[in-house]
Amino acid sequence: MCRLAAVLVAVLFFGSCGGRKTARVNVPRPPEPPPATQSPSSTAHSVPAKPAPTTRKQAGSGAESATGSISETDSFGISPDAQPIFVQTGTASWYGPPYHNHRASNGEIFDMNAMTAAHLTLPLGSIIRVTNVKTGGSALVRVNDRGPFVEGRILDLSMAAAKKIDVWRAGVAQVKVEVLKAPAPLDTGGRWCVQIGSLEEENAAAKLQEHLQRRYHTAQVTKFLSPVGVWWVRIRVAQDDRERAEQLVRETQTDEGSVFLVRLD
């Protein structure tokens, strides 16, 4: 009996220990889930998209050209080693407000932040290289306007072009103008006129208009107001002939304003 009791005690002891012991089973870990796909917006922030080629309409051509290169856009399609067909040296100034967003001579809306310039006689649409004689800074610009209507100056740069070649702060500077491309001959053809101004009072402009109309019966004489509030008188000779317009410049004198030879096209 004593031996039987000892066996029962041993069975109960080991049985109770086995009930509290937890079995361990090695279960393989599931694979890591793939990283979540980024949304288009988050991808755009981390990897900038390549810009699409820019399309720029050439003034007066009606044709569009596409280019993805900034340098090509800035060069107007001109080769870096292009030789000038005409060179002129003189004083350049610049203009911006209040002409910004007004119509330029070629019909475009003038943008002072574009690389453009005003010249009295170069064909509209000409591509020119302008170099600051003092600093050596240069830029290519397109002629899309007429001016400057100040004696002794040959070129009016847009504000952007003036900043590019260090004319903006100085206001005026000596420059070299090299014509690299022109849509029309420089020496022949063209439509020419004489422009007189600027006049502060409309009455003075009207009197000058009447006087010139009586003097030049075959010419068309008009007056118009500029964006800065001054008046101009324009004489368009018969057939817009250059030689006749040059003759009028030589023989026309006025107590107010200055006389300029201007090409219209």
VOLOZA-157066 format. One record per residue (C-alpha): residue in three letters; residue number from 0; x, y, z. Coordinates in steps of 0.1 Angstrom, whole numbers, always signed. Example, Ala and Ser with C-alpha at 12.3 -4.5 7.8 and 13.67 -1.06 7.14 Angstrom:
<sites>
ALA  0  +123  -45  +78
SER  1  +137  -11  +71
</sites>
This chain:
<sites>
MET  0  +0  +0  +0
CYS  1  +28  +23  +8
ARG  2  +45  +16  -25
LEU  3  +12  +21  -44
ALA  4  +7  +54  -27
ALA  5  +42  +66  -36
VAL  6  +35  +57  -73
LEU  7  +3  +76  -73
VAL  8  +19  +107  -58
ALA  9  +47  +106  -85
VAL  10  +22  +103  -113
LEU  11  +1  +133  -100
PHE  12  +33  +154  -96
PHE  13  +46  +149  -131
GLY  14  +12  +152  -147
SER  15  +6  +185  -131
CYS  16  +40  +198  -143
GLY  17  +33  +187  -179
GLY  18  +0  +205  -179
ARG  19  +16  +239  -172
LYS  20  +44  +235  -198
THR  21  +37  +252  -231
ALA  22  +48  +235  -263
ARG  23  +68  +257  -288
VAL  24  +63  +252  -325
ASN  25  +86  +270  -350
VAL  26  +63  +286  -375
PRO  27  +80  +305  -404
ARG  28  +74  +343  -406
PRO  29  +53  +354  -435
PRO  30  +72  +375  -462
GLU  31  +73  +413  -458
PRO  32  +45  +430  -478
PRO  33  +57  +450  -508
PRO  34  +61  +487  -503
ALA  35  +30  +507  -510
THR  36  +29  +523  -545
GLN  37  +34  +560  -544
SER  38  +6  +582  -556
PRO  39  +12  +604  -586
SER  40  +14  +635  -564
SER  41  +41  +621  -542
THR  42  +61  +608  -572
ALA  43  +60  +643  -587
HIS  44  +76  +657  -555
SER  45  +104  +632  -554
VAL  46  +112  +628  -591
PRO  47  +104  +660  -612
ALA  48  +88  +652  -645
LYS  49  +108  +662  -676
PRO  50  +92  +693  -690
ALA  51  +75  +691  -723
PRO  52  +91  +709  -753
THR  53  +81  +745  -754
THR  54  +63  +758  -785
ARG  55  +71  +794  -796
LYS  56  +54  +811  -825
GLN  57  +77  +831  -847
ALA  58  +65  +867  -851
GLY  59  +50  +874  -885
SER  60  +57  +839  -899
GLY  61  +25  +821  -888
ALA  62  +47  +790  -882
GLU  63  +54  +773  -849
SER  64  +86  +757  -838
ALA  65  +91  +734  -809
THR  66  +123  +730  -789
GLY  67  +131  +716  -755
SER  68  +164  +735  -752
ILE  69  +166  +768  -734
SER  70  +197  +778  -754
GLU  71  +180  +771  -787
THR  72  +150  +793  -776
ASP  73  +173  +821  -765
SER  74  +192  +820  -798
PHE  75  +162  +825  -821
GLY  76  +176  +797  -842
ILE  77  +208  +817  -849
SER  78  +241  +799  -851
PRO  79  +266  +811  -825
ASP  80  +291  +818  -852
ALA  81  +267  +837  -875
GLN  82  +283  +867  -892
PRO  83  +265  +901  -891
ILE  84  +251  +916  -922
PHE  85  +251  +951  -907
VAL  86  +269  +967  -878
GLN  87  +260  +999  -860
THR  88  +274  +1015  -828
GLY  89  +257  +1041  -807
THR  90  +238  +1048  -775
ALA  91  +211  +1025  -763
SER  92  +184  +1030  -737
TRP  93  +156  +1008  -723
TYR  94  +118  +1010  -718
GLY  95  +92  +992  -698
PRO  96  +63  +1007  -680
PRO  97  +41  +1024  -691
TYR  98  +45  +1007  -725
HIS  99  +41  +972  -710
ASN  100  +10  +955  -724
HIS  101  +5  +981  -750
ARG  102  +7  +973  -787
ALA  103  +41  +973  -803
SER  104  +48  +985  -839
ASN  105  +45  +950  -854
GLY  106  +11  +944  -838
GLU  107  +22  +923  -809
ILE  108  +15  +933  -773
PHE  109  +48  +946  -759
ASP  110  +62  +925  -730
MET  111  +89  +942  -711
ASN  112  +101  +908  -698
ALA  113  +107  +894  -733
MET  114  +140  +898  -752
THR  115  +130  +925  -777
ALA  116  +141  +959  -788
ALA  117  +129  +990  -807
HIS  118  +148  +1004  -837
LEU  119  +139  +1032  -860
THR  120  +148  +1017  -894
LEU  121  +157  +979  -891
PRO  122  +130  +956  -906
LEU  123  +105  +944  -879
GLY  124  +114  +909  -870
SER  125  +152  +913  -874
ILE  126  +173  +893  -850
ILE  127  +202  +914  -836
ARG  128  +231  +908  -812
VAL  129  +235  +937  -788
THR  130  +268  +941  -770
ASN  131  +275  +965  -742
VAL  132  +308  +981  -753
LYS  133  +319  +988  -717
THR  134  +311  +955  -700
GLY  135  +312  +931  -729
GLY  136  +277  +917  -720
SER  137  +257  +907  -750
ALA  138  +223  +892  -759
LEU  139  +202  +883  -789
VAL  140  +170  +902  -792
ARG  141  +142  +906  -818
VAL  142  +132  +939  -832
ASN  143  +94  +943  -828
ASP  144  +89  +980  -821
ARG  145  +100  +1015  -833
GLY  146  +121  +1039  -813
PRO  147  +139  +1054  -795
PHE  148  +124  +1088  -803
VAL  149  +153  +1106  -787
GLU  150  +180  +1123  -807
GLY  151  +213  +1106  -805
ARG  152  +200  +1071  -796
ILE  153  +199  +1041  -819
LEU  154  +182  +1014  -798
ASP  155  +156  +1010  -771
LEU  156  +159  +977  -752
SER  157  +131  +959  -733
MET  158  +137  +958  -696
ALA  159  +147  +921  -697
ALA  160  +173  +928  -725
ALA  161  +186  +958  -706
LYS  162  +192  +937  -675
LYS  163  +209  +910  -696
ILE  164  +236  +934  -709
ASP  165  +240  +957  -679
VAL  166  +220  +987  -693
TRP  167  +191  +986  -668
ARG  168  +207  +1004  -639
ALA  169  +228  +1028  -659
GLY  170  +198  +1038  -681
VAL  171  +219  +1043  -712
ALA  172  +251  +1027  -726
GLN  173  +272  +1025  -757
VAL  174  +264  +994  -776
LYS  175  +273  +976  -808
VAL  176  +243  +963  -828
GLU  177  +249  +934  -852
VAL  178  +221  +924  -875
LEU  179  +223  +886  -878
LYS  180  +190  +879  -896
ALA  181  +164  +901  -913
PRO  182  +131  +893  -929
ALA  183  +136  +919  -956
PRO  184  +165  +937  -974
LEU  185  +181  +965  -954
ASP  186  +190  +987  -983
THR  187  +161  +985  -1007
GLY  188  +123  +985  -1004
GLY  189  +104  +991  -972
ARG  190  +76  +1015  -962
TRP  191  +89  +1047  -949
CYS  192  +75  +1078  -931
VAL  193  +86  +1108  -911
GLN  194  +76  +1112  -874
ILE  195  +77  +1144  -855
GLY  196  +73  +1148  -817
SER  197  +69  +1147  -789
LEU  198  +44  +1175  -783
GLU  199  +28  +1181  -750
GLU  200  -4  +1197  -762
GLU  201  -29  +1183  -787
ASN  202  -36  +1218  -801
ALA  203  +1  +1221  -811
ALA  204  +0  +1187  -827
ALA  205  -32  +1197  -846
LYS  206  -16  +1229  -859
LEU  207  +15  +1211  -871
GLN  208  -7  +1185  -888
GLU  209  -26  +1212  -907
HIS  210  +6  +1230  -917
LEU  211  +22  +1199  -930
GLN  212  -9  +1188  -949
ARG  213  -10  +1221  -967
ARG  214  +27  +1219  -975
TYR  215  +27  +1182  -987
HIS  216  -5  +1178  -1006
THR  217  +3  +1142  -1017
ALA  218  +12  +1130  -982
GLN  219  -10  +1116  -955
VAL  220  -5  +1135  -922
THR  221  -19  +1121  -890
LYS  222  -15  +1128  -853
PHE  223  -17  +1103  -824
LEU  224  -13  +1100  -787
SER  225  +15  +1078  -772
PRO  226  +11  +1057  -741
VAL  227  +30  +1083  -720
GLY  228  +5  +1110  -729
VAL  229  +24  +1130  -755
TRP  230  +14  +1137  -791
TRP  231  +32  +1127  -824
VAL  232  +26  +1138  -860
ARG  233  +34  +1113  -888
ILE  234  +39  +1121  -925
ARG  235  +34  +1092  -949
VAL  236  +47  +1102  -983
ALA  237  +34  +1089  -1016
GLN  238  +40  +1052  -1020
ASP  239  +59  +1053  -986
ASP  240  +91  +1060  -1007
ARG  241  +123  +1061  -987
GLU  242  +141  +1088  -1007
ARG  243  +111  +1111  -1005
ALA  244  +109  +1105  -967
GLU  245  +146  +1112  -963
GLN  246  +141  +1145  -982
LEU  247  +113  +1155  -959
VAL  248  +135  +1148  -928
ARG  249  +162  +1172  -942
GLU  250  +138  +1200  -951
THR  251  +114  +1198  -921
GLN  252  +120  +1220  -892
THR  253  +98  +1226  -861
ASP  254  +101  +1246  -830
GLU  255  +87  +1217  -809
GLY  256  +99  +1182  -809
SER  257  +123  +1163  -832
VAL  258  +121  +1148  -867
PHE  259  +128  +1111  -872
LEU  260  +130  +1088  -903
VAL  261  +110  +1057  -895
ARG  262  +105  +1024  -913
LEU  263  +69  +1011  -909
ASP  264  +75  +974  -919
</sites>
